[in-house]
Amino acid sequence: MNDAGESGIETHGLRRTIGFWLLVLYGIGTMVGAGFFALSGEVAGEAGLQAPLAFGLAGLLALFSALAFAELSSRIPHAGGSARYLETAFGRRWLSATAGWMIITTGIVSAATLAVATVRFMGDFVDVPQQLAIVAVTLALGAVAAWGVKQAVGLVVGICLVQIATLIYVAAAAMSIPNVPAQDLAALAPPMDAGAWIGILGAAFLAFYAFIGFEDMVNMAEEVRDVRRSMPRALVLSLLLTTGLYMLVSTTLVLSIPAEELAAAGTPLAEAVRHHGSLAVAAIGAVSILSALNSALVQIVMASRVAYGMANRGYAPAFLATVGRRTRTPWIATVLATLFVAALAVSFDLTTLANVTSGVLLAVFATVNAGLWWMKGFDRNRLPDGRFSLPRSVPLIGAAVSVAALAFKIAQTL
């Protein structure tokens, strides 16, 4: 029997296969990745011994927007994420469509950047033709994303567990580096000096980019069991666990390795295990490759789900809502996203575009927070059925924080 609608597009729904703890691990996997592996040294270079504080402040900045996404996912448990939320808040189709396409663009550009990074990591071990390898890596990731959401999420979670184990190993190895001068934990406290705080805040804004990814979780809303309860709790818990992990590893790094050495290192985490030999260093390089692959896969999955959600709302061509009969994934959206990723990765230097991606996401975060603040102004009573609900001031603070972060980034660029 053909379940196509009048338009000829298949109307199979997405399959709800993701439970709470799988969602938590998926959320950690969207954040713990190439960002922290690359940024830990640069954050230490800017903040010095206060790098753990910088990561903590970055986690706090991210938490405001994560809380807004948590409530919105409870109110509006559908794929489409930011675009769907803004439609409900403001009722402006053009604003919702713009936000959706911005999110899709950032996902595709980010995935392309990570595909290039993956091949560069591989180049440290084996000589490969770069463009051919980029295409092969991208198509393989697209195939996993189209295969099935449980397989894609399972791969993300599997790599996430490897990443967590690696970071714990790095933390333990850093504390066992021989001939390290004893450090007083009191040195981690920030000095009461305005210049030092400017450096810490600058490092915190830089560290914020290592948390980007939590917003991708809400695009899985139609594939999560008991989504109104599971999604908000998983979103907040995954961010808190990621923040704690970053602060732990960062603490061991700055207490054991001079900040200037971490800042100058191409692979900062490898410095913590160098005394364990070349095999340990190679293992960190291998996990870096897995991290880049993991993050790229998450971005492809996210972009295809946003496209699916937008197509269902009439903001994108209807064929993007086509769901495979066997895989129950939005396969046309996934294929197109994968092809765009491959084309960008082999055609352009994406460093500048990747930086722009972070700025675009901050603009989206500010708008989504403002949307929730506006929406809550019309609430007459608390949300029913025990749904997650915030004080109205929280999304207002989240919007202000996002605008401040975006302004800081623009000021740095000028």
BASE-976320 format. One record per residue (C-alpha): residue number from 1; x, y, z. Coordinates in steps of 0.2 Angstrom, whole numbers. Each point is the difference from the previous one (the first is absolute). Layout:
<pts>
{NUM; {X; Y; Z}}
...
</pts>
This chain:
<pts>
{1; {0; 0; 0}}
{2; {7; 17; -4}}
{3; {-2; 13; 14}}
{4; {4; 14; -11}}
{5; {-11; 16; 2}}
{6; {-8; 10; -14}}
{7; {17; 7; -4}}
{8; {8; -17; -3}}
{9; {11; 2; 15}}
{10; {2; -14; 12}}
{11; {-8; 4; 17}}
{12; {8; -13; 11}}
{13; {4; 7; 17}}
{14; {17; 0; 8}}
{15; {3; -15; 12}}
{16; {1; 3; 18}}
{17; {15; -10; 5}}
{18; {10; 11; 12}}
{19; {-1; -2; 19}}
{20; {5; 12; 13}}
{21; {18; -6; 3}}
{22; {4; -2; -18}}
{23; {-6; 18; -3}}
{24; {11; 6; 14}}
{25; {15; -9; -8}}
{26; {-5; 7; -17}}
{27; {0; 17; 8}}
{28; {17; -2; 7}}
{29; {6; -6; -17}}
{30; {-6; 15; -9}}
{31; {11; 11; 12}}
{32; {15; -10; 4}}
{33; {10; 0; -16}}
{34; {12; 8; -11}}
{35; {-4; 17; 9}}
{36; {7; -4; 17}}
{37; {14; -11; -8}}
{38; {6; 16; -9}}
{39; {-5; 14; 11}}
{40; {6; -6; 17}}
{41; {18; 7; -4}}
{42; {-6; 17; -6}}
{43; {-11; 2; 15}}
{44; {14; -4; 11}}
{45; {11; 13; -10}}
{46; {-13; 14; 3}}
{47; {-5; -5; 18}}
{48; {15; -8; 7}}
{49; {-3; -9; 17}}
{50; {-18; 6; -1}}
{51; {-4; -10; -16}}
{52; {-12; -12; 11}}
{53; {-9; 16; 5}}
{54; {-2; 5; -18}}
{55; {-7; -16; -5}}
{56; {-12; 1; 15}}
{57; {-6; 17; -5}}
{58; {-2; -6; -18}}
{59; {-11; -14; 7}}
{60; {-10; 13; 9}}
{61; {-2; 10; -15}}
{62; {-6; -15; -10}}
{63; {-12; -5; 14}}
{64; {-11; 15; -2}}
{65; {-4; -5; -18}}
{66; {0; -18; 4}}
{67; {-14; 3; 13}}
{68; {-10; 10; -13}}
{69; {2; -15; -12}}
{70; {-5; -12; 14}}
{71; {-17; 9; 3}}
{72; {-3; 3; -19}}
{73; {3; -19; -3}}
{74; {-13; -4; 14}}
{75; {-13; 13; -8}}
{76; {3; -4; -18}}
{77; {7; -18; -1}}
{78; {3; -1; -19}}
{79; {14; 0; -12}}
{80; {5; 17; -8}}
{81; {7; 7; 16}}
{82; {3; 19; 0}}
{83; {-11; 2; -16}}
{84; {-15; -8; 8}}
{85; {3; 9; 17}}
{86; {1; 17; -9}}
{87; {-16; -4; -10}}
{88; {-10; -3; 16}}
{89; {7; 15; 9}}
{90; {-1; 14; -13}}
{91; {-11; -8; -14}}
{92; {11; 7; -13}}
{93; {4; -12; -14}}
{94; {14; 9; -7}}
{95; {9; 1; 17}}
{96; {-3; -19; 3}}
{97; {6; -4; -17}}
{98; {16; 11; 1}}
{99; {5; -8; 17}}
{100; {-3; -17; -7}}
{101; {11; 3; -15}}
{102; {13; 8; 11}}
{103; {1; -16; 10}}
{104; {1; -11; -15}}
{105; {14; 11; -7}}
{106; {10; -1; 16}}
{107; {-2; -19; 1}}
{108; {6; -2; -18}}
{109; {14; 12; 1}}
{110; {5; -7; 17}}
{111; {0; -18; -6}}
{112; {10; 5; -15}}
{113; {13; 8; 11}}
{114; {1; -16; 11}}
{115; {2; -11; -16}}
{116; {15; 10; -5}}
{117; {7; -1; 18}}
{118; {-3; -19; 0}}
{119; {11; -2; -16}}
{120; {13; 12; 7}}
{121; {1; -11; 16}}
{122; {2; -15; -11}}
{123; {14; 8; -10}}
{124; {10; -1; 16}}
{125; {0; -19; -1}}
{126; {-1; -4; -19}}
{127; {1; 9; -16}}
{128; {-17; 2; -8}}
{129; {-6; 10; -15}}
{130; {-9; 13; 9}}
{131; {-15; 4; -11}}
{132; {-4; -19; -3}}
{133; {1; -3; 18}}
{134; {-11; 14; 5}}
{135; {-14; -6; -12}}
{136; {2; -18; 6}}
{137; {-1; 5; 19}}
{138; {-15; 11; -4}}
{139; {-10; -13; -10}}
{140; {4; -13; 14}}
{141; {-7; 12; 13}}
{142; {-16; 4; -11}}
{143; {-3; -19; -2}}
{144; {0; -3; 19}}
{145; {-11; 15; 2}}
{146; {-12; -7; -13}}
{147; {1; -18; 6}}
{148; {-10; 3; 16}}
{149; {-1; 12; 14}}
{150; {3; -14; 13}}
{151; {16; -5; -10}}
{152; {5; 19; -1}}
{153; {-3; 3; 18}}
{154; {8; -16; 5}}
{155; {16; 5; -9}}
{156; {0; 17; 7}}
{157; {-2; -7; 18}}
{158; {13; -14; -3}}
{159; {13; 14; -5}}
{160; {-6; 11; 14}}
{161; {4; -14; 13}}
{162; {18; -1; -8}}
{163; {2; 18; 1}}
{164; {-5; 1; 18}}
{165; {12; -15; 5}}
{166; {13; 9; -10}}
{167; {-2; 17; 10}}
{168; {0; -9; 16}}
{169; {16; -9; -5}}
{170; {7; 17; -5}}
{171; {-4; 7; 17}}
{172; {8; -14; 9}}
{173; {15; 0; -11}}
{174; {2; 19; 2}}
{175; {1; -3; 19}}
{176; {14; -13; -2}}
{177; {12; 11; -10}}
{178; {17; -2; 8}}
{179; {9; 15; 8}}
{180; {-15; 11; 0}}
{181; {2; 14; 13}}
{182; {-13; -1; 13}}
{183; {-15; 11; -3}}
{184; {-11; 8; 13}}
{185; {-19; -2; -4}}
{186; {-2; 18; 6}}
{187; {9; 5; -16}}
{188; {-15; -4; -10}}
{189; {-10; 14; 9}}
{190; {-1; 15; -11}}
{191; {10; 16; 6}}
{192; {-10; 15; 4}}
{193; {7; 10; -15}}
{194; {-10; 7; -14}}
{195; {12; -5; -13}}
{196; {1; -18; 5}}
{197; {-19; -1; 0}}
{198; {-1; 7; -18}}
{199; {12; -14; -5}}
{200; {-11; -13; 9}}
{201; {-16; 7; -8}}
{202; {8; 0; -17}}
{203; {5; -18; 3}}
{204; {-17; -5; 6}}
{205; {-8; 7; -16}}
{206; {13; -10; -10}}
{207; {-4; -16; 11}}
{208; {-18; 3; -4}}
{209; {2; -7; -17}}
{210; {5; -17; 7}}
{211; {-18; -1; 7}}
{212; {-8; 3; -16}}
{213; {-11; -16; -5}}
{214; {-12; -1; 14}}
{215; {-13; 9; -11}}
{216; {1; -14; -12}}
{217; {-8; -12; 13}}
{218; {-18; 8; -2}}
{219; {0; -4; -19}}
{220; {-1; -19; 6}}
{221; {-17; 4; 9}}
{222; {-11; -11; -12}}
{223; {12; -15; 3}}
{224; {1; 1; 19}}
{225; {-12; -10; 12}}
{226; {-9; 10; 13}}
{227; {7; 16; -8}}
{228; {-8; 13; 10}}
{229; {8; -7; 16}}
{230; {16; -8; -7}}
{231; {6; 14; -11}}
{232; {1; 15; 13}}
{233; {8; -11; 13}}
{234; {12; -8; -12}}
{235; {5; 17; -8}}
{236; {4; 8; 17}}
{237; {9; -16; 7}}
{238; {11; -2; -15}}
{239; {6; 18; 0}}
{240; {4; -1; 19}}
{241; {9; -16; -2}}
{242; {10; 7; -15}}
{243; {4; 16; 10}}
{244; {7; -11; 14}}
{245; {10; -10; -11}}
{246; {8; 15; -9}}
{247; {4; 8; 17}}
{248; {8; -16; 7}}
{249; {11; -3; -15}}
{250; {4; 19; -2}}
{251; {5; 0; 19}}
{252; {12; -15; -2}}
{253; {8; 8; -16}}
{254; {4; 17; 7}}
{255; {6; -7; 17}}
{256; {12; -11; -9}}
{257; {5; 9; -17}}
{258; {5; 18; -2}}
{259; {-14; 9; -8}}
{260; {12; 7; -14}}
{261; {4; -18; -5}}
{262; {-18; -5; -1}}
{263; {-4; 15; -11}}
{264; {14; -3; -12}}
{265; {-4; -19; -1}}
{266; {-9; -6; -16}}
{267; {-8; -14; 10}}
{268; {-1; 7; 18}}
{269; {-6; -16; 8}}
{270; {14; -10; -8}}
{271; {12; 10; 11}}
{272; {-7; -8; 16}}
{273; {4; -18; -6}}
{274; {16; 3; -8}}
{275; {10; -7; 14}}
{276; {-10; -17; -3}}
{277; {8; -2; -17}}
{278; {-4; 2; -18}}
{279; {-14; -13; 0}}
{280; {-9; 11; 12}}
{281; {2; 15; -10}}
{282; {-6; -9; -16}}
{283; {-15; -6; 10}}
{284; {-5; 18; 4}}
{285; {2; 4; -19}}
{286; {-11; -15; -4}}
{287; {-13; 6; 12}}
{288; {1; 18; -7}}
{289; {-5; -8; -17}}
{290; {-14; -9; 8}}
{291; {-6; 16; 9}}
{292; {0; 10; -17}}
{293; {-10; -14; -8}}
{294; {-12; -1; 14}}
{295; {-3; 19; 0}}
{296; {-2; 0; -19}}
{297; {-13; -14; 1}}
{298; {-10; 9; 13}}
{299; {0; 15; -12}}
{300; {-6; -10; -15}}
{301; {-14; -8; 11}}
{302; {-5; 17; 7}}
{303; {-1; 9; -17}}
{304; {-10; -14; -7}}
{305; {-13; 0; 14}}
{306; {-2; 19; 0}}
{307; {-3; -1; -19}}
{308; {-13; -14; 3}}
{309; {-8; 11; 14}}
{310; {-1; 15; -12}}
{311; {-7; -10; -14}}
{312; {-14; -6; 11}}
{313; {-4; 18; 4}}
{314; {1; 6; -18}}
{315; {16; 10; 3}}
{316; {10; -11; -12}}
{317; {-4; -11; -16}}
{318; {-12; -14; 5}}
{319; {12; -14; -7}}
{320; {12; 4; 15}}
{321; {-13; -8; 11}}
{322; {1; -17; -9}}
{323; {3; -14; 13}}
{324; {7; -17; -6}}
{325; {-11; -14; 3}}
{326; {13; -12; 7}}
{327; {12; 13; 8}}
{328; {-13; 12; 6}}
{329; {12; 14; -2}}
{330; {-2; 16; -11}}
{331; {11; -8; -13}}
{332; {-1; 14; -14}}
{333; {4; 13; 13}}
{334; {15; -10; 6}}
{335; {6; -3; -18}}
{336; {-1; 18; -5}}
{337; {8; 6; 16}}
{338; {14; -13; -3}}
{339; {3; 6; -17}}
{340; {1; 18; 5}}
{341; {12; -4; 13}}
{342; {12; -9; -12}}
{343; {-1; 14; -13}}
{344; {4; 13; 13}}
{345; {14; -10; 8}}
{346; {9; -3; -17}}
{347; {-3; 17; -7}}
{348; {3; 13; 14}}
{349; {11; 5; 14}}
{350; {-12; -1; 14}}
{351; {9; 8; 15}}
{352; {-9; 17; -2}}
{353; {-17; -9; -3}}
{354; {2; -10; 15}}
{355; {3; 15; 11}}
{356; {-15; 8; -8}}
{357; {-10; -15; 5}}
{358; {3; 3; 18}}
{359; {-6; 18; -2}}
{360; {-16; -6; -9}}
{361; {-4; -12; 14}}
{362; {2; 14; 13}}
{363; {-13; 10; -10}}
{364; {-12; -15; -1}}
{365; {3; -2; 19}}
{366; {-5; 18; 4}}
{367; {-15; -1; -11}}
{368; {-6; -17; 7}}
{369; {2; 7; 18}}
{370; {-9; 16; -5}}
{371; {-14; -11; -7}}
{372; {-2; -10; 16}}
{373; {-1; 16; 10}}
{374; {-13; 7; -11}}
{375; {-10; -16; 0}}
{376; {0; -2; 19}}
{377; {-7; 18; 1}}
{378; {-17; -7; -7}}
{379; {0; -15; 12}}
{380; {-15; 1; 12}}
{381; {5; -15; 10}}
{382; {14; -12; 3}}
{383; {2; -13; -14}}
{384; {-10; -16; 3}}
{385; {5; -18; 2}}
{386; {16; 5; 10}}
{387; {9; 7; -15}}
{388; {16; 9; 2}}
{389; {-2; 19; 4}}
{390; {12; 14; 4}}
{391; {-2; 17; 8}}
{392; {-3; 13; -14}}
{393; {16; 9; 5}}
{394; {11; -15; -5}}
{395; {-2; 1; -19}}
{396; {2; 19; 1}}
{397; {17; -3; 8}}
{398; {3; -13; -13}}
{399; {-3; 12; -14}}
{400; {11; 14; 8}}
{401; {14; -13; 2}}
{402; {-1; -5; -18}}
{403; {0; 18; -7}}
{404; {15; 4; 11}}
{405; {9; -15; -6}}
{406; {-4; 5; -18}}
{407; {5; 18; 3}}
{408; {17; -6; 8}}
{409; {3; -11; -15}}
{410; {-3; 14; -12}}
{411; {10; 12; 10}}
{412; {15; -12; -1}}
{413; {-2; -2; -19}}
{414; {0; 19; -3}}
</pts>
